[in-house]
Amino acid sequence: MAQKKILILGSGMVAKPPSDHLHQFSWSPRGALLSQNNSATFLRDGEVVKISNKDLMGTAKPYHVLDGYSLVAYANRDSVPFRDFYGIPEAHTVIRGSLRYEGNPSLVKALVDLGWIDAGNKPWLKPGERDLVILQHKFVVEWADGSQNTITSTLELFGDPEGYSGMSKAVGVTCGIATQMLLDGFAPLNKPGVFAPYTRDICDALRVEVEAEGIKLVDTTF
């Protein structure tokens, strides 16, 4: 007997999901998505076929395994060495691949095209660039005499091109100060449970420390 063609296709997925849940994960979402961002190499009719990771999801084709399943298949990574691993040198087609519910590869292809699954390191700011954190609270108030004012409290915080980003300062410094206050035994924080800084005894003290670090909102009335 000579084996001319071998196709090995499989997957782990949610069992028969309803039509609006075709893209649930039954195992590591990160692993599942990254596996769909690999290139593929396989043998087809004696020729080595190579598909880039950006084109792979576009090659998914309908594949019948059992009645009742609408599945598609695509090659996965390098199948060529398995002709020797399996001891079938006479095989002219060797494809190891993955199965997905119909519709899944087209969704993942859109993510790949957008670069959302690219795990490579990418500089998010070029040398000399800096980020900006901007925040404004706006209050429209009416006084006892019937007059009205608009009061704004505005934060404009720039990052340091040679140091910390504005976001890391706005978030990290604030959390760090709150943590230090807790470690120092600041009374309003010395209570059980999870709570937010919505009371004056907490937020006023926190604001003083944050402003000392250069994170300050400017108030304007007009």
N, C-alpha and C positions, 0 to 999 in steps of 0.2 A: 504494500500500500504506500502510495506517495501522497503526502499532504501538500496540496497546491496553494491553499488559502486558509488563513486562520484569523479570525476576528474575536477579540476578547473585549467585551464592553460591559461596564458595570457602574453602579452608583449607590450612594446612600442618600435617601430622600424621605420626605414626609409621605406616609402611606395614603394614597388616593385623596389628596386634598381637594376641597371645593374649588370651583373655578376662580374664585377671587383670592386664593392663597397658593398660587403656583410657585411662589418664590420663598417659602418658608425654609428654614434650615433645620436639619436633624442632627447636625454635628457642627464643629467649629465654623462659624460664618467666615472668619478670616481665612481659614484654610480652604474652605469651599471656593471663595471668590478668587483667592490667589492661584488656586489650581486651574482656574479658567483663564488665567493670564499667562500661561506657559506657551512656549512654541511647541511645535510637534514635528516629528520626523518619522516616516513609515515607508514601507515597501508596498507599491501598488503595481501589479503586472510587471514585476521585475525592475521597476524604476524607483529610485529613492525620491520621495516627495518631502519637501520642507515647507512648513507653514509658519509664518511669524506669529508672535503672540497677539499682535494687533489684528491679524486677519483670522485667527483661529475660530472665534465664535461665529463668524460669517460662513464657515464651512459646515456647520451642524445640519444634518439631514435626518428626515424621518426614519425611524428604525423600529421594526416590529419585534417584540420579544414575546409578549403574551397579549391576548385579547383584553381589551378594557383599559389599556394604557396608551396614552398619546406621548410617545417618547421620541427624542431626537438624539443622535450620536455624533461625536466628534473625536478625533484622535487626541491622544494625551502623551506628551513628552516624546521620548525616543523609543520607537518600537523595533528598530532595525536589529539591535543586538539580540533580541529574543528569538530570532530565527536560529541562531547558534545555541542560545541557552536551552531552547526546547528540542534541539537535535533534529531540526527539519530543514536542512540546507536546500531541499528541493522546492520549498515554498516560494512562490512569486509574489504573494500578498501577505503581509504581516501587519496587522493593525491592532494595537491596544488603545482603548479609548474609554470615554465616559458617556454615561447616559444622563439626560436631563428631561424634565417635563417640557413639552412643547411651549415655546414662549420664553423660557428661561435664558437661552443663549442670546436672543435678541436684546433682552434687557441688559445682560452683562456686557454685550458688545457696545451698547451705548455708554456704559460706565467706563469701559476700556478706552473708547474714543475720546471721552472727556478727560482721561488721565486720572480718574479717581481710584484706580486699582494699581497704579504705578507705585511700587514700594521703594523705588530709588530715592536717594537723598536729593532734594532740590532746594536751592537757596530761595527763601521767601522774601528776602530783601537784598538788593544789590549793595555793594560797598558804598558807603556814604548816605544811603537811604535810611529813613527812620519811619516808625509808625506813629499813628495819632489815635489817642483815646479821647473821644468827645462825648459829653453827657450834659443834658440840661433838664432841670426841673422847672416847670412853668406853673405858676399859680395866678389865677384871676380872683381877686378878693374884693368884697364890697364892705365899705366901712359903715359905721352907724349913721353917718349923715347922708348915705346913699351914694357917695362917690365910689369909684372903682379904680383899682390899680392892677397892673400886671407885674408880678415879681418873678424874676428868673434867677436861677442859681446854676451857673455854668462851669463845667470842667473842660479845660483844654490842656491835655497832657501829651507832650511829645517824648518819644523814645530817644535814647542816646545812640547815635550811630556806632560809637565805640564801646557801648556798655549795654545796659539793660533796655529792653523794649518798654514802651509805655504801658502795654498790657501787662507785662510781667511785674512792673512797678505797681500799677493800680490794683492788681489782684494779689500779687505775692506779698507786697509790703503790708497791705491791709490785713491779710490773714496772719502774717507774721506778728504784727502788733497785737492782734486779738489773742493769739496764742501766748505771747509774752505776758499780757495782762492776766490771762488765766493762770499761768505758772506763778505769777507774782501774788496770787491770792486776791485779785481785785474782787471786792465783795459782791457787786451785782452779777458777776459771772459765777460766783461760788454757789451754784444750786444745781440740782440734778435735772436731767432731761435735755432735750434738744430745743433750742429757742433762737430766735433771730434778734438782732440789735434794733428793736423797734421802740425801746423806751429811752427817755432822755438820759437816765443815769448811765446807760451803756453807750449810746451813740454819741453823746456829747464828749465823753472822755476819749472815745476812740477817734473822734474827729480831730481833737487837739493833737493827738500823736501823729495822725496821718498828715495833717497840715505841716507839722514840723519836718516831715520828709519831703515836702514840696508838692504834695497832692492836695490841691485846694480849689474849692469852688468859689467863683466870684458872683456876688449878689448884685442885681440891678433892679431898680424899681422905676416903672414908667406908666 
